[in-house]
Amino acid sequence: MTIDVDQIIARLEWAAARGLSTFAVATDTFRLSLVRGTGEDAINAAPCATQDIPLASHQRVPAPKATTIDAPLAGLCQLASAPGAAPFAEPGMTVAAGQTLCLIEAMKVMTSVTAAEAGVIDAVLVGDGTMVEAGTPLFRMRA
């Protein structure tokens, strides 16, 4: 039996939409088991029973909207408050609306770049100490 990735993705989306914490799919040649959670949740999860999950004509669950946070002005982008300090924001970090993500230094004036809304940082798109222009994407974030 061949693996149909689109069917597996549709079934994963079906399971996620229902809040299931375990998922398994098997064919004659392979078995895929996924457990959502970390630490104790993943370790203590019971094996899940297999069942046929109906496919709803390949309906896709829309992905969370990703947006970029852009530089408001040209200057030197600083991802931490001081050299050697922890960065303001890292990939995977949940941030609140108004939380500082980086600083832009222009003409010896520091300007905070903040999150317009709460979300999760998907990627940091610039390096620490990088010169940026106004409008340069600095972070990719999803709500």
Backbone as CSV, one residue per row, in Angstrom:
resi,resn,N_x,N_y,N_z,CA_x,CA_y,CA_z,C_x,C_y,C_z
1,MET,0.851,-1.180,0.000,0.000,0.000,0.000,0.889,1.232,0.000
2,THR,0.581,2.217,-0.825,1.383,3.436,-0.889,0.932,4.418,0.186
3,ILE,1.836,5.297,0.552,1.544,6.314,1.555,0.982,7.534,0.838
4,ASP,-0.206,7.963,1.217,-0.804,9.171,0.660,-0.655,10.269,1.715
5,VAL,0.327,11.130,1.512,0.638,12.174,2.482,-0.552,13.103,2.701
6,ASP,-1.296,13.417,1.640,-2.449,14.301,1.788,-3.498,13.700,2.724
7,GLN,-3.697,12.380,2.649,-4.651,11.735,3.551,-4.149,11.766,4.990
8,ILE,-2.850,11.557,5.181,-2.293,11.609,6.537,-2.458,13.014,7.103
9,ILE,-2.152,14.031,6.296,-2.296,15.414,6.762,-3.756,15.718,7.092
10,ALA,-4.667,15.289,6.250,-6.094,15.518,6.513,-6.514,14.853,7.817
11,ARG,-6.015,13.663,8.070,-6.366,12.960,9.316,-5.731,13.632,10.531
12,LEU,-4.502,14.145,10.380,-3.870,14.890,11.470,-4.679,16.142,11.792
13,GLU,-5.125,16.843,10.753,-5.931,18.040,10.959,-7.251,17.694,11.624
14,TRP,-7.856,16.569,11.243,-9.093,16.114,11.853,-8.874,15.873,13.344
15,ALA,-7.770,15.195,13.683,-7.467,14.894,15.087,-7.190,16.170,15.874
16,ALA,-6.434,17.090,15.289,-6.108,18.348,15.974,-7.356,19.187,16.213
17,ALA,-8.269,19.211,15.247,-9.501,19.993,15.384,-10.371,19.475,16.520
18,ARG,-10.211,18.217,16.876,-10.991,17.623,17.947,-10.235,17.567,19.270
19,GLY,-9.023,18.151,19.286,-8.254,18.224,20.521,-7.656,16.903,20.969
20,LEU,-7.513,15.948,20.070,-6.949,14.650,20.452,-5.466,14.790,20.761
21,SER,-5.006,14.110,21.778,-3.598,14.215,22.154,-2.745,13.098,21.568
22,THR,-3.363,12.048,21.058,-2.599,10.977,20.409,-3.206,10.695,19.041
23,PHE,-2.363,10.258,18.123,-2.792,9.968,16.760,-1.919,8.857,16.216
24,ALA,-2.515,7.901,15.530,-1.750,6.825,14.904,-2.405,6.457,13.581
25,VAL,-1.576,6.134,12.596,-2.051,5.654,11.308,-1.096,4.538,10.890
26,ALA,-1.633,3.495,10.283,-0.795,2.361,9.905,-1.220,1.819,8.551
27,THR,-0.248,1.320,7.812,-0.499,0.599,6.565,0.206,-0.740,6.687
28,ASP,0.259,-1.486,5.600,0.969,-2.764,5.618,2.466,-2.586,5.822
29,THR,2.989,-1.412,5.442,4.444,-1.224,5.444,4.973,-0.227,6.464
30,PHE,4.113,0.558,7.091,4.613,1.504,8.090,3.535,1.819,9.109
31,ARG,3.983,2.411,10.233,3.090,2.868,11.291,3.611,4.204,11.785
32,LEU,2.726,5.181,11.898,3.064,6.508,12.378,2.231,6.780,13.614
33,SER,2.899,7.103,14.726,2.217,7.445,15.969,2.735,8.788,16.445
34,LEU,1.825,9.685,16.783,2.186,11.005,17.286,1.482,11.251,18.605
35,VAL,2.194,11.885,19.540,1.627,12.253,20.822,1.871,13.739,21.006
36,ARG,0.793,14.501,21.218,0.930,15.935,21.454,1.171,16.156,22.935
37,GLY,2.106,17.013,23.260,2.434,17.318,24.640,3.928,17.222,24.841
38,THR,4.370,17.597,26.019,5.794,17.550,26.328,5.978,16.940,27.700
39,GLY,7.167,16.544,27.966,7.522,16.051,29.288,6.670,14.892,29.732
40,GLU,6.082,15.011,30.929,5.293,13.941,31.521,4.080,13.575,30.664
41,ASP,3.452,14.581,30.004,2.287,14.301,29.162,2.634,13.277,28.095
42,ALA,3.766,13.493,27.404,4.158,12.609,26.311,4.595,11.247,26.838
43,ILE,5.291,11.226,27.971,5.811,9.971,28.513,4.684,9.082,29.027
44,ASN,3.670,9.686,29.669,2.604,8.917,30.297,1.404,8.676,29.396
45,ALA,1.467,9.114,28.152,0.330,8.946,27.246,0.094,7.463,26.962
46,ALA,-1.156,7.080,27.019,-1.499,5.688,26.717,-1.498,5.491,25.212
47,PRO,-1.170,4.281,24.751,-1.241,4.034,23.307,-2.675,4.230,22.827
48,CYS,-2.815,4.751,21.635,-4.168,5.012,21.125,-4.642,3.856,20.267
49,ALA,-5.949,3.658,20.274,-6.551,2.626,19.437,-6.671,3.157,18.020
50,THR,-6.538,2.274,17.050,-6.667,2.713,15.659,-8.105,2.594,15.221
51,GLN,-8.516,3.513,14.355,-9.849,3.472,13.778,-9.800,4.225,12.464
52,ASP,-10.766,3.934,11.601,-10.853,4.667,10.345,-11.463,6.025,10.623
53,ILE,-10.798,7.066,10.145,-11.269,8.425,10.332,-11.804,8.910,8.994
54,PRO,-13.037,9.366,8.946,-13.577,9.809,7.674,-12.866,11.063,7.166
55,LEU,-12.615,11.088,5.866,-12.019,12.266,5.248,-13.128,13.137,4.700
56,ALA,-13.115,14.389,5.052,-14.147,15.320,4.612,-13.703,15.990,3.316
57,SER,-13.624,15.234,2.264,-13.250,15.706,0.923,-12.059,16.656,0.944
58,HIS,-11.047,16.285,1.691,-9.785,17.037,1.772,-9.960,18.489,2.192
59,GLN,-10.874,18.741,3.112,-11.007,20.098,3.625,-9.788,20.408,4.469
60,ARG,-9.234,21.568,4.264,-8.048,21.991,5.002,-8.453,22.942,6.124
61,VAL,-7.842,22.748,7.277,-8.012,23.682,8.367,-7.047,24.823,8.092
62,PRO,-7.507,26.072,8.071,-6.600,27.163,7.761,-5.482,27.260,8.793
63,ALA,-4.282,27.501,8.304,-3.131,27.664,9.181,-3.260,28.991,9.917
64,PRO,-2.692,29.060,11.129,-2.726,30.335,11.832,-2.050,31.406,10.975
65,LYS,-2.609,32.594,10.994,-2.094,33.681,10.175,-0.723,34.126,10.683
66,ALA,0.261,34.107,9.795,1.603,34.574,10.139,1.763,35.998,9.636
67,THR,2.322,36.839,10.461,2.571,38.222,10.082,4.028,38.543,10.365
68,THR,4.500,39.621,9.772,5.858,40.061,10.082,5.782,41.329,10.910
69,ILE,6.784,41.495,11.728,6.947,42.726,12.481,8.134,43.418,11.831
70,ASP,7.897,44.606,11.310,8.884,45.312,10.510,9.534,46.440,11.295
71,ALA,10.735,46.812,10.857,11.467,47.911,11.478,10.740,49.223,11.203
72,PRO,10.484,50.024,12.242,9.789,51.295,12.038,10.704,52.386,11.475
73,LEU,12.021,52.183,11.592,12.986,53.160,11.108,14.306,52.463,10.808
74,ALA,15.196,53.155,10.130,16.521,52.609,9.836,17.402,52.747,11.066
75,GLY,18.272,51.756,11.274,19.196,51.820,12.397,19.807,50.470,12.681
76,LEU,20.452,50.373,13.817,21.136,49.163,14.257,20.179,48.354,15.131
77,CYS,19.875,47.125,14.710,18.927,46.263,15.433,19.658,45.525,16.551
78,GLN,19.145,45.659,17.760,19.712,44.957,18.913,18.647,44.017,19.468
79,LEU,18.972,42.718,19.475,18.002,41.708,19.898,17.990,41.475,21.408
80,ALA,18.943,42.075,22.140,19.014,41.940,23.596,19.276,43.313,24.203
81,SER,19.036,43.446,25.487,19.210,44.735,26.158,20.678,45.109,26.330
82,ALA,21.562,44.121,26.336,22.997,44.364,26.491,23.749,43.184,25.890
83,PRO,25.013,43.375,25.526,25.796,42.247,25.002,25.848,41.102,26.024
84,GLY,25.583,39.899,25.567,25.602,38.722,26.439,24.298,38.482,27.186
85,ALA,23.370,39.434,27.142,22.076,39.255,27.817,21.168,38.367,26.969
86,ALA,20.166,37.818,27.605,19.190,36.989,26.886,18.431,37.860,25.897
87,PRO,18.113,37.314,24.711,17.354,38.101,23.733,15.946,38.411,24.234
88,PHE,15.397,39.509,23.735,14.028,39.878,24.096,13.038,38.827,23.610
89,ALA,13.284,38.280,22.418,12.350,37.310,21.823,13.134,36.266,21.049
90,GLU,12.669,35.015,21.129,13.294,33.892,20.425,12.199,33.078,19.740
91,PRO,12.561,32.297,18.712,11.564,31.445,18.059,10.887,30.513,19.073
92,GLY,9.573,30.412,18.963,8.797,29.567,19.863,8.296,30.285,21.099
93,MET,8.788,31.479,21.343,8.409,32.232,22.539,7.023,32.860,22.354
94,THR,6.203,32.762,23.386,4.908,33.428,23.390,5.108,34.837,23.922
95,VAL,4.582,35.818,23.193,4.736,37.212,23.594,3.378,37.868,23.771
96,ALA,3.342,38.866,24.622,2.109,39.613,24.883,2.091,40.881,24.036
97,ALA,0.912,41.413,23.824,0.795,42.687,23.115,1.561,43.749,23.894
98,GLY,2.372,44.518,23.187,3.159,45.573,23.826,4.513,45.124,24.345
99,GLN,4.807,43.837,24.288,6.089,43.327,24.778,7.213,43.732,23.831
100,THR,8.349,44.169,24.381,9.498,44.566,23.579,10.121,43.337,22.932
101,LEU,10.372,43.431,21.611,10.977,42.341,20.859,12.435,42.635,20.505
102,CYS,12.748,43.906,20.291,14.119,44.322,20.008,14.202,45.833,20.140
103,LEU,15.417,46.353,19.995,15.649,47.789,20.013,16.302,48.185,18.701
104,ILE,15.962,49.369,18.201,16.626,49.920,17.026,17.318,51.194,17.475
105,GLU,18.628,51.241,17.271,19.404,52.416,17.641,19.633,53.266,16.403
106,ALA,19.199,54.518,16.478,19.401,55.467,15.387,19.797,56.805,15.993
107,MET,20.943,57.296,15.623,21.453,58.572,16.109,21.494,58.614,17.638
108,LYS,21.990,57.541,18.231,22.151,57.395,19.687,20.832,57.392,20.457
109,VAL,19.719,57.166,19.739,18.405,57.064,20.376,17.909,55.637,20.186
110,MET,17.478,55.016,21.279,16.959,53.651,21.237,15.444,53.687,21.094
111,THR,14.946,52.945,20.099,13.507,52.825,19.874,13.106,51.375,20.068
112,SER,12.140,51.132,20.944,11.656,49.773,21.175,10.734,49.353,20.041
113,VAL,10.909,48.118,19.586,9.981,47.509,18.641,9.173,46.521,19.469
114,THR,7.848,46.707,19.486,6.991,45.891,20.337,6.000,45.079,19.509
115,ALA,5.464,44.056,20.127,4.437,43.230,19.483,3.116,43.989,19.505
116,ALA,2.462,44.099,18.359,1.181,44.785,18.278,0.068,43.960,18.927
117,GLU,0.231,42.628,18.916,-0.759,41.732,19.501,-0.051,40.527,20.103
118,ALA,-0.758,39.787,20.923,-0.187,38.579,21.521,-0.012,37.518,20.449
119,GLY,1.015,36.683,20.594,1.246,35.613,19.636,2.504,34.840,19.949
120,VAL,2.937,34.053,18.966,4.131,33.223,19.105,5.130,33.633,18.026
121,ILE,6.375,33.813,18.417,7.430,34.167,17.468,7.800,32.911,16.685
122,ASP,7.609,32.953,15.363,7.988,31.837,14.497,9.458,31.908,14.121
123,ALA,9.959,33.112,13.845,11.342,33.255,13.394,11.846,34.658,13.669
124,VAL,13.136,34.734,13.968,13.848,36.004,14.045,14.535,36.143,12.699
125,LEU,14.214,37.190,11.950,14.646,37.315,10.567,15.923,38.125,10.376
126,VAL,16.458,38.704,11.456,17.698,39.481,11.378,18.630,39.046,12.502
127,GLY,19.896,39.312,12.333,20.869,39.002,13.370,21.074,40.176,14.301
128,ASP,21.591,39.883,15.477,21.890,40.934,16.439,22.980,41.836,15.868
129,GLY,22.789,43.135,15.966,23.772,44.089,15.466,23.665,44.370,13.981
130,THR,22.586,43.933,13.345,22.388,44.135,11.915,21.842,45.532,11.646
131,MET,22.371,46.196,10.628,21.802,47.465,10.161,20.553,47.144,9.354
132,VAL,19.445,47.793,9.686,18.184,47.556,8.982,17.653,48.867,8.428
133,GLU,16.869,48.756,7.391,16.166,49.903,6.809,14.739,49.917,7.342
134,ALA,14.072,51.035,7.264,12.664,51.116,7.643,11.885,50.132,6.774
135,GLY,11.032,49.339,7.390,10.226,48.363,6.664,10.859,46.983,6.552
136,THR,12.104,46.805,7.018,12.753,45.495,6.981,12.023,44.546,7.929
137,PRO,11.611,43.363,7.459,10.984,42.395,8.373,11.992,41.925,9.429
138,LEU,11.604,42.021,10.689,12.476,41.644,11.802,12.081,40.291,12.400
139,PHE,10.778,40.062,12.522,10.257,38.835,13.136,9.068,38.347,12.326
140,ARG,8.881,37.018,12.322,7.652,36.423,11.793,6.910,35.875,13.011
141,MET,5.624,36.215,13.107,4.845,35.892,14.284,3.472,35.398,13.863
142,ARG,2.903,34.495,14.655,1.528,34.043,14.415,0.707,34.277,15.661
143,ALA,-0.545,34.613,15.432,-1.444,34.943,16.561,-1.881,33.703,17.277
